[in-house]
Amino acid sequence: MKIVTYLRVSTQRQGQSGLGIDAQRAQLEIFAQANDREIVQEFVEVETGKGSDALETRPQLKKALELAKTHDCPLAVAKLDRLSRDVHFISGLMAHKVPFLVAELGIDADPFMLHIYAAFAERERRIISQRTKAALAPIKAGLRPTKSGRPLGNPDQAAKNFEEADQRARDLKPFFERCRHLSNNAAAIYLNQLGLATPKGKPWHHETVKRVRLRINYMPTTQV
């Protein structure tokens, strides 16, 4: 059987580094092999997952859905939030009988489960936004001044960096799950053997593994 795959990252930096894309591609390839599926074509997009107007703002997603209809096969994504973080958009796809598969949830995920996970993905987006605002509140209030007396950094850029770091951690989570029982040093060796670079495009070592593990542990979960 055939599938059309769709990969998405939120920022141009992630698209250029290939980090998020590589993680999604690997997960989808494993999913296809495990379920005897042939990947017809891959579509890649650099765009936010916010909003219910995804087909208007994401031309690659529109093309992917059209090709899937042409081949009468499902669209496959690594995680549900790669398709959208908007529950209304996900519900709309299901209402219009557009079949899609989510590698993270498995081949047998039913519509009820997809609705639940879509609602949690949207909730996670709100939590991330709230955490970002809370983290930046002291900076915006001028409570962390520099030596010159001005507030530290650019609040908008800090918010963007915070969200990008969380997104990179989410993209890496499937690989960190595989080596969760390994020490930081052993996990670094494992990740390097996979050919997976750090978010900065460098080899893994003890400290970089430790930092990503801490971020993953403190991220809000979408699990029920």
Secondary structure as GFF3:
##gff-version 3
##sequence-region A 1 224
A	DSSP	beta_strand	2	9	.	.	.	ID=ss1
A	DSSP	alpha_helix	12	17	.	.	.	ID=ss2
A	DSSP	alpha_helix	19	34	.	.	.	ID=ss3
A	DSSP	beta_strand	38	46	.	.	.	ID=ss4
A	DSSP	alpha_helix	54	57	.	.	.	ID=ss5
A	DSSP	alpha_helix	59	70	.	.	.	ID=ss6
A	DSSP	beta_strand	75	77	.	.	.	ID=ss7
A	DSSP	alpha_helix	80	83	.	.	.	ID=ss8
A	DSSP	alpha_helix	87	95	.	.	.	ID=ss9
A	DSSP	beta_strand	100	102	.	.	.	ID=ss10
A	DSSP	three_ten_helix	103	105	.	.	.	ID=ss11
A	DSSP	alpha_helix	111	140	.	.	.	ID=ss12
A	DSSP	alpha_helix	155	178	.	.	.	ID=ss13
A	DSSP	alpha_helix	184	193	.	.	.	ID=ss14
A	DSSP	alpha_helix	206	218	.	.	.	ID=ss15
###
